[in-house]
């Protein structure tokens, strides 16, 4: 029980960090989204690499890299995952700094449903009746938003789909969370460095040219990226899956509240109606998963 309580604490801490992240990106809105992204990639790689060396996991990282060199399939899968998560980061940063925080929260709310849908199509998993109803409710919610906005919520859809596909790919490659992030950022860092060189030559770079606080915030993007992942990895090992399932909605809920109450983004009656359908879908989805888990545990005990 004590380990489960500490696991919940670690996991909740990770979701809180993810939840307040819009405030961090907003503090850098005077910097281009592309520069924030490449800073995030480069500094995340440097930080995670240093941490791995400090905790004595350098040999394990070397073993992971050797295994990737031996398997072209795993290498290209991980490269694809790196590209996907980088594009997800870019769209999220851009959306936050262009006043689409509410829509980003929608993307992370529907992400678990998209993940299940990918499991049905690619892993041949079966969709239960309650899951089908959950998808119908979520689809109605998205349809209401589409009619209200006058266009499909592409930002939310892109964030949900890219992160779900990223998760699907990562399932095929078993890597430690911290070492996985190190390798993913390593694969993209050469492109990020090239982009930084291009920005320097075009005098469009902000780091070391605006203010000390801007420099510090850009450098700390690496810590902001790695910290919640490490907290989550530590916590999820100590808690049941159904607890993790409930906790995952902390971050999008905080993002939604930050968008509405701090940055005064529009959230009217139509938005509330749409999100109510999506929340109902997620509640049904989570409860059905919980019932399935208890049934499985009960059958194992009998």
Secondary structure, DSSP 8 states (H G I E B T S, - for coil): -HHHHHHHHHHHHHHHHHHHHHHHHHTTTTS-HHHHHHHHHHHHHHHHHHHHHHTT-HHHHHHHHHHHHH-HHHHHHHHHHHHHHHHHHHHHHHHHHTT-HHHHHHHHHHHHHHHHHHHHHHS-----HHHHHHHHHHHHHHHHHHHHHTS--HHHHHHHHHHHHHHHHHHHS---HHHHHHHHHHHHHHHHHHHHHHHHHTT---TTTS-HHHHHHHHTHHHHHHHHHHHHHHHHTSS-HHHHHHHTHHHHHHHHHIIIIIS-----HHHHHHHHHHHHHHHHHHHHHHHHHHHHHHHHH-
